[in-house]
Amino acid sequence: MTGAQRKRLFGALQVVLILVAIAIMLVPIALIFLAAFKTLRNIYTLNLFVTPTLENFVTVFEQPYDLGAKLWNSTLVATVTVALAIPVATMAAYSFSRFRLTGETTMLVIILATQFVPAVVIVLPFFVMFRDLGLLDTRIGLIAVNLAIVMPFAIWMIKGFIDGIPIDTEEAAMVDGASRLRVIRDVVLPMAAPGLLTAGIFCFIIAWNEFLFALILTNKDAVTLPIGLALFKGEEGDLWNLLSAAGIIIMVPMFVLALAIRKYFVQGMTMGAVR
Amino acid sequence: MRDNTLKYLLVAPAVVVVLATAIWPLWESLRLSATNGRLSRPGSMQQYMEPLWDQYTWAFRYEPAFWNSVQVTAIYTVTTVALTTGLALGLALLLAPGGKFRSGVQTLLILPFAMSPALIGVSFRFMFNPEFGLFDAFFGTLFPWLADVSWLADPVLAFAVCVKADVWGWIPFLTLVLIGGLASVPQDTIEAAQVDGASGWRVFKDITLPQLVPVLAVVIILKSIFSLKAFDQIFMLTNGGPGDATQTLSHNIYFAGMKYGQIGYAAAVAWLMVIPMIALIFAHAKFVFRTD
C-alpha cells in the first residue's frame, strides 16, 4: 500500500468513527422523538413506520397530568431566577474585573467553590427553613435556591466577558468627565450585552433542568417539568408515549437556546478554566 | 461617588446572595449534622447535641447502606471519569481538524448537554427496557445471548446502564473542552516533527499530550466532582436499585434525610461527601488561577 492510499484509508476510517459516534449520540434523543408520536400500543411493536399521532401532546396537558401548570412553573422560576441573577452578577463581575478589591481572590475562589457544592448538602437546611417559613412547594422558595446554583456561574462567566472588553473606551469617557456609573451604563453594558445574553441563556438552561431542589422542595403546586416526568406512571408501568411527549416539551426549547449560544457554551461551562 | 466605595457596593449584593444561598446552608448543614434531628417531629426540630463525632462514626459503624453507597460512588466515579475522559479525548482528536463536516458534528455535540439529566435517565430506562427497548431489539438480533436480558433488574448490569447514561451525557461536553485544548497546541511544532518523519503516534505522545496535560487535568477534576455528586439520572433510571446496587452517596443522603427523615444523620453523611470534594475544588481553583 502506498503512503497516499494509507492516508486515504485512514481518513475514511476517521469519518466512519465519527459517524458511529453521531449515531450513538443521537439514538437516545431520536428514540424520544419517535415514541412521542406513537400510541402506547405501537411503542411495544417497535415499528418505525406508523401513522404519527399528536394525541400524546394533547393528553399531557389534560388532567391528571396537567403539564401546562409545570410548564408555567418552570418558565416562571427560570425567568425570575435569571432576571435576578444577571444584574447582581454583572455588577459584581464589573467590580472584580476592573478594580483591585481586598480579599478579591478569596471571594472569587469561594464563589467558584460554591458552584460545586453538592445540591443535596444545601437542600437539607433549606427544607427545614422553608417548612418553618411556609415556603415549601412555592415558586418563591424554588427561585431562592436556584439562585444558589446560577449565581457563581453568572459571576464568573460575565467577568470573563468584561475582562475581554478593552478598558481604553472606558478611560476615554472618564477623561471626558463621565461618571463611573454613566460609563458602566453607556459604555460597558452595550459592549457586554452579547455576553450578558449568553450568561442569561446559560443560567436559564441550568434553572430549567434543575432536578434535586425541585424534587425535595416541591410536591404539588410548584412542581417543575423535570419532576413532572415522574407523573407518567400508569398501573401497567411507565406511559412511554406520554413521557416522550413531555420529554420533547422539556428538551426542545433548551436545544434551541443552546444552539443560539453555541460559541460560548463550553466557555460558560468551564468558566474560563480552559483558555 | 468615589470608585473606592463603589467597587465594594457593586460586589455587595452578589456576596450577600452567595452567603445566603450557599455559605449559610453549608454552615447550617454542619450544625444539623451535630444533632440527631428528625423530620417527623412537628414544628421546629427537637435537637439535642450529641458528641459530633458520634454522628459521623455512626455512619461507619452501623450503616451498611452508607458503606455500600461509598463503594458504589467510588466505583462509579472511577469508571465514569476514565471512560468519559478517554472516549472524549479520542473523539476530540477525530474532530479537531475542523472543516465543514467536523464543525457540524461539534455543533451537534451541544444537544446532549442541554438535555435535562433527569430526561437522560428516562431515555436510558426506555432504551434498556427488556420488552421493547431499542437496545434489546438491536443487539438481541445481532447477538442472541443478549436478547431478553433484564438490564435494570440485575445489579451489575443496572450499574453498567447508569455508567453508560452518565458517559453518554458527559462525553459531548468534555470533547468540546478538549477540542478547545487541542486548538492551543502549537501547530508549527507538530509540522516540524512531521517533516522530521515522526509517526502520528509519536507526535501525539511527545507533543500533543504533554501540551494537553493542564486541560486534561481540569477535565478530570471537573468530571470527578460531577461524578461524585451524581443523582438526577440515577434517580430516574434505577432509583438506586435493584436493591441498593446503584445507590450513590447523594442518593443515600436523599433517602436518609427525605424518606426516613433522619435529617441530622443525612447532614453528617453529606458533610463526609463534601470533604473529598473540597480537595478537588481547591485543585480546580489552582488551575483556574494559574495564569493570573
Chai-1 contact restraints between the chains, C-beta under 6 A:
chainA,res_idxA,chainB,res_idxB,connection_type,confidence,min_distance_angstrom,max_distance_angstrom,comment,restraint_id
A,Q14,B,L94,contact,1.0,0.0,6.0,A-B,restraint_1
A,L17,B,L94,contact,1.0,0.0,6.0,A-B,restraint_2
A,I18,B,L94,contact,1.0,0.0,6.0,A-B,restraint_3
A,A21,B,L91,contact,1.0,0.0,6.0,A-B,restraint_4
A,P28,B,S123,contact,1.0,0.0,6.0,A-B,restraint_5
A,L31,B,L134,contact,1.0,0.0,6.0,A-B,restraint_6
A,I32,B,S123,contact,1.0,0.0,6.0,A-B,restraint_7
A,Y44,B,F132,contact,1.0,0.0,6.0,A-B,restraint_8
A,L46,B,F132,contact,1.0,0.0,6.0,A-B,restraint_9
A,L46,B,A137,contact,1.0,0.0,6.0,A-B,restraint_10
A,V88,B,P13,contact,1.0,0.0,6.0,A-B,restraint_11
A,V88,B,A14,contact,1.0,0.0,6.0,A-B,restraint_12
A,M91,B,L10,contact,1.0,0.0,6.0,A-B,restraint_13
A,A92,B,V11,contact,1.0,0.0,6.0,A-B,restraint_14
A,A92,B,A14,contact,1.0,0.0,6.0,A-B,restraint_15
A,S95,B,K7,contact,1.0,0.0,6.0,A-B,restraint_16
A,S95,B,L10,contact,1.0,0.0,6.0,A-B,restraint_17
A,S95,B,V11,contact,1.0,0.0,6.0,A-B,restraint_18
A,F99,B,K7,contact,1.0,0.0,6.0,A-B,restraint_19
A,L101,B,K7,contact,1.0,0.0,6.0,A-B,restraint_20
A,V109,B,A285,contact,1.0,0.0,6.0,A-B,restraint_21
A,I111,B,V18,contact,1.0,0.0,6.0,A-B,restraint_22
A,L112,B,A285,contact,1.0,0.0,6.0,A-B,restraint_23
A,A113,B,I281,contact,1.0,0.0,6.0,A-B,restraint_24
A,T114,B,V18,contact,1.0,0.0,6.0,A-B,restraint_25
A,T114,B,A22,contact,1.0,0.0,6.0,A-B,restraint_26
A,F116,B,I225,contact,1.0,0.0,6.0,A-B,restraint_27
A,F116,B,I281,contact,1.0,0.0,6.0,A-B,restraint_28
A,P118,B,K229,contact,1.0,0.0,6.0,A-B,restraint_29
A,V120,B,S250,contact,1.0,0.0,6.0,A-B,restraint_30
A,V120,B,I253,contact,1.0,0.0,6.0,A-B,restraint_31
A,V120,B,Y254,contact,1.0,0.0,6.0,A-B,restraint_32
A,V120,B,A270,contact,1.0,0.0,6.0,A-B,restraint_33
A,V121,B,S29,contact,1.0,0.0,6.0,A-B,restraint_34
A,V121,B,A270,contact,1.0,0.0,6.0,A-B,restraint_35
A,V121,B,V274,contact,1.0,0.0,6.0,A-B,restraint_36
A,I122,B,P25,contact,1.0,0.0,6.0,A-B,restraint_37
A,L124,B,S29,contact,1.0,0.0,6.0,A-B,restraint_38
A,L124,B,G257,contact,1.0,0.0,6.0,A-B,restraint_39
A,L124,B,I263,contact,1.0,0.0,6.0,A-B,restraint_40
A,L124,B,A266,contact,1.0,0.0,6.0,A-B,restraint_41
A,L124,B,A267,contact,1.0,0.0,6.0,A-B,restraint_42
A,P125,B,P25,contact,1.0,0.0,6.0,A-B,restraint_43
A,P125,B,E28,contact,1.0,0.0,6.0,A-B,restraint_44
A,P125,B,S29,contact,1.0,0.0,6.0,A-B,restraint_45
A,F126,B,P25,contact,1.0,0.0,6.0,A-B,restraint_46
A,L147,B,V17,contact,1.0,0.0,6.0,A-B,restraint_47
A,L147,B,T21,contact,1.0,0.0,6.0,A-B,restraint_48
A,A148,B,T21,contact,1.0,0.0,6.0,A-B,restraint_49
A,A148,B,A22,contact,1.0,0.0,6.0,A-B,restraint_50
A,M151,B,V17,contact,1.0,0.0,6.0,A-B,restraint_51
A,M151,B,V18,contact,1.0,0.0,6.0,A-B,restraint_52
A,I155,B,A14,contact,1.0,0.0,6.0,A-B,restraint_53
A,R180,B,D3,contact,1.0,0.0,6.0,A-B,restraint_54
A,R180,B,L6,contact,1.0,0.0,6.0,A-B,restraint_55
A,I205,B,A114,contact,1.0,0.0,6.0,A-B,restraint_56
A,N209,B,S116,contact,1.0,0.0,6.0,A-B,restraint_57
A,F211,B,A118,contact,1.0,0.0,6.0,A-B,restraint_58
A,F211,B,D232,contact,1.0,0.0,6.0,A-B,restraint_59
A,L212,B,F231,contact,1.0,0.0,6.0,A-B,restraint_60
A,I216,B,M258,contact,1.0,0.0,6.0,A-B,restraint_61
A,P226,B,S116,contact,1.0,0.0,6.0,A-B,restraint_62
A,P226,B,A118,contact,1.0,0.0,6.0,A-B,restraint_63
A,L229,B,A118,contact,1.0,0.0,6.0,A-B,restraint_64
A,L229,B,V122,contact,1.0,0.0,6.0,A-B,restraint_65
A,W240,B,F126,contact,1.0,0.0,6.0,A-B,restraint_66
A,L243,B,V122,contact,1.0,0.0,6.0,A-B,restraint_67
A,G247,B,L119,contact,1.0,0.0,6.0,A-B,restraint_68
A,I250,B,S116,contact,1.0,0.0,6.0,A-B,restraint_69
A,I250,B,L119,contact,1.0,0.0,6.0,A-B,restraint_70
A,M251,B,M115,contact,1.0,0.0,6.0,A-B,restraint_71
A,M251,B,L119,contact,1.0,0.0,6.0,A-B,restraint_72
A,M254,B,A114,contact,1.0,0.0,6.0,A-B,restraint_73
A,F255,B,L111,contact,1.0,0.0,6.0,A-B,restraint_74
A,F255,B,A114,contact,1.0,0.0,6.0,A-B,restraint_75
A,A258,B,I110,contact,1.0,0.0,6.0,A-B,restraint_76
A,A258,B,A114,contact,1.0,0.0,6.0,A-B,restraint_77
A,R262,B,T107,contact,1.0,0.0,6.0,A-B,restraint_78
A,R262,B,I110,contact,1.0,0.0,6.0,A-B,restraint_79
A,F265,B,I110,contact,1.0,0.0,6.0,A-B,restraint_80
A,V266,B,L176,contact,1.0,0.0,6.0,A-B,restraint_81
A,V266,B,V177,contact,1.0,0.0,6.0,A-B,restraint_82
A,T270,B,V177,contact,1.0,0.0,6.0,A-B,restraint_83
A,A273,B,V218,contact,1.0,0.0,6.0,A-B,restraint_84
A,A273,B,V288,contact,1.0,0.0,6.0,A-B,restraint_85
A,V274,B,V177,contact,1.0,0.0,6.0,A-B,restraint_86
A,V274,B,G180,contact,1.0,0.0,6.0,A-B,restraint_87
A,V274,B,G181,contact,1.0,0.0,6.0,A-B,restraint_88
A,V274,B,V215,contact,1.0,0.0,6.0,A-B,restraint_89
A,V274,B,V218,contact,1.0,0.0,6.0,A-B,restraint_90
